[in-house]
Amino acid sequence: MSHEIRPASARDAEPIASLYLAARRIYLAYAPLSHTEAEVRSWVADILLPAGRTWVVSETIKGPVLGFLSEAPELAEEEGAWIDQLYLHPDHMGRGLGTRLLMHALARLPRPLKLHTFEANAGARRFYERHGFVVQARGDGSGNEEGCPDLLMVLRDKGL
């Protein structure tokens, strides 16, 4: 089945927030949410989506959101770009949707491309390593709201 990738719109706020919360509960249960569900929904609607750097994947252009990727604004003092969020609906894992979203980002974003993932998230680490990312640094959790050890992963070349 073919899937569509499109820029997220305001009407995607609730589906994205629900998807994010569901994925966090199932795949990141070790990382406590540092915000209430209402605060997460507000963050998606009022901050994440208005920034204009979030993409969604669905089965059709108007179909339900199956996953999303958000790019972080480039940091002025650094070269390259950041991936801030990449989440898939738990019912749609293992179907190539994460790869589709990542390939969409890789085709457009400059290098180096950076992201953080929790050290305990072995699935995410394997996923990013398959696409050419390498661990550049390890954090003890003091740099994120959840307090969980994390990894800075970097892709320097064009990747797969």
Secondary structure, 3 states (H helix, E strand, C coil): CCCEEEECCHHHHHHHHHHHHHHHHHHCCCCCCCCCHHHHHHHHHHHHCCCCCEEEEECCCCCCCCEEEEEECCCCCCCCEEEEEEEECHHHCCCCHHHHHHHHHHHHCCCCEEEEEECCCHHHHHHHHHCCCEEEEEECCCCCCCCCCEEEEEECCCCC
